Amino acid sequence: MSQTDPSKIEVDGIPIDLRNPAVAGILAWLFPGAGHFYQKRYAKGVLYMACILTTYVVGFIVGGAHVVYASWIPGDKRWHYVCQLGAGAIAMPALIEGYRMKNATQQFGDGVRSPLSYATDPDWKPLFGGLMAPPRRPVMEQSADEVSAWYARQGAGYEMGTWYTMIAGILNILVIYDACSGPLSTPISGRKKKAAKDEDETPSPNSTEKSS
């Protein structure tokens, strides 16, 4: 195996061709497991795809399909979405809906002489049937708004769904790393230790001659 090609590594004596690590990383982010399929590491690709997408979809359903959305206004800064975005293209509709919501929302007050407030155009309608759309403004803590209605309908499922989708995104970051860098290039099965031990126990030709 060529020692000058950084895309080709060997783990426990098994050669692994990472191909183009950057392309593999992008594919792994867009769709969990796709980077490993690109590298022909099919078993890992299927495993990652099944685990991450199942975790994400289960969380999304348990949360009533409202736990993934992008919002950065005061009172509704959805920092959870940063983690959820790690799951890739499956979380991208939230960015589209967030951008459309921003354009359909007006700001009132200057934050100095009068408090800031936001109101969504009543005629605004989300795409995708409201899938991953932010809540309509105003959104204020400890007040009756669309977010509080989501919490009331789903109960603990809303928080659980949020965490499940976040965990799926964070896990996919590890998958992206594995697609870019490959598995650990150090021996992990003990094969090299066993081989070295067997080599030490094998008598050399000189010692055989002396004993005879």
N, C-alpha and C positions, 0 to 999 in steps of 0.2 A: 504493500500500500504506500502511495506517495506521501512523504512527510511534509511536502511543500503545499499541499492542498488542504486548507483549513476546513473545508466542507466535508472532508472524509475523516471519520474518527473510528476508533476501535474500542469496544467495551467487552471485556471478558472474551477476547478473541473473535468477537463477531463484528465484521465491518458494517458501518452505518454511513450512508451517503446522505448528508443533509441538503444536498443540491444547493439552491440559492437560499441561505438562511433568512435573508430579508423578505423574500417572497413567501417563504414558509411562515414567517412570523405574521405577515399581513393576512394571509389566508387563515391562519389559526385564530386571528382576532375576528375576522369577518364571520367565520362559522366554526365553532369549536370542533376540532378534529380535522378540519380541511387541510391544515398545514402538514399533518402527519400522513394524510392520504397522498399529498403531493410528494412526500418523501418516500412513499411506498411502505410506510410503517402502519399497515392497515389495522393490526390488532389494537394498537394504542389509539388510533384514530376513532375506531368504533367505540372503545371504552370511554374516551373523553367526550365524544359527541353524546353518547347515551346519558352519562352521569350529569354533565353540565346542563344540557337542554332539559332533561327531566327535572332537575332542581329548579331551573328558571321557570319552566311552564307550570309546575306544581305551585310555586310561590305566586305566580301571576294569577292563577285561577283562585287560589285560597284567598288572595287579597282582593278579589272582586274585580280584577282587570284594571284597577286604578293605582296600583302601587308603583308603576314605572312611569314617571313623567319628569320633564325638565322645567324648572322654575327657579329664578334667582331674585325675585322681588322681596323686599323686606316683609317679614312675617311668613314667608313661604319659600325659604331657600332650601331647595330640595338637594342637599349635598349627597343624599343616598344615590342619586343618579350617577355620580362619578364612578361609583363601584359597579352599578348595574351596567354601565356602558362597556365595561370590560367583557361582557358576554357577546359583544359584536353587533352585527347587522340587525339582530333580533330586537335590539333596543333603540335602533336609529329612528323609527317613527316618532319617538318622543321629542327628538330635536326638531323635526319638521313641525310638529304640533306646537311646541314651545315657541318657535319663531313666529308662527301664524298668530298665536295667542298674544304675543308681545305687540304685534302690529295692530291687533284689534283691541288693545287695552290703553286707556287714557290715564295719565297721571294728574292728580290734583294736589295743590299745596306745594310749598317749597321746602318744607322740613324745618323752617326757621320761624317765620311768622304764623304759619299754619301747618298742621301735621300732613305728612304725605299720605295719600290714599290713591287707590287704583280701582277702576271700574271697566269691565269688559263690555264691548258693544253688544247690546241685547240681540242684535241680528246675527252675531257671529255664530257659525256652525263648524264644529270640528270635522276633520276628515276621518276616514276609517271607522265611522260610527262612534266616534269619541274614544277610540282605542289609543291609550297613552297620551290623551289630551290633558293639559293642566286644568285645575279647577277654575271655574269662572271667578273673576274678581268682583267684589273685594273678598280677600281671604285674611281674616284677623283671628289671632289666637283668642280662645275663650269666647268665641262668638258663633252664632249659627251661620255656617257657610257650607259650601259644597264639600269641603274636606271633612267637616264634622259629620255630615250626612254619610260619607263613605265609612267613617269610623263606626257610626251607629249601626249601619247595615251589616258590616263584616265583623265587628267586635274585635277579639284578639287576632282573628284571621288577617286583619289588615297589617298589623305589626309583623306577624309571622311571615306573611307574603313578602313584605318589604325586605326582611332579613334573608329569606330564601333567594330572592333575585339578586341581592347584594353578594351573597356568598357565591352564587353561580358566576358572577362577573369576576370576583377576586380569584376564584379557582382557575378561570380561563387565563388569567395573567400568568399563572404557573405553566399552563399548557403552551402559551406563546413562548415562554422562556425555553421550554423543552424543545419546541420546534426550531428555535433559533440556535440553541447551543447544544442540543442533543442531551442524552442522559449523562450521568457522571462518567467521566473517562477513566476513573480509578476502578480497580477490580472490586466487585461487590459480591461475588459468589464464592470466594475463597479458592478459586481454581489455581491462581498463581501460587498461593501458599502451599497448596497440596503438591503442585508440580515441583516446587523448590524442595519440599520435604522428601519427595520420592527421589529427586536427584541426589540429595545428600545421602540417602540410604543405599543408593546404587554403588557397589564396590568398583573402584577404579581398576583398570588392567594391571597397574603396577602392584597394587595391594594383593591381587590374586596370585601374581607370580611369586611374591614374597612368601605368601602363605603355603604355596606348594613347594 
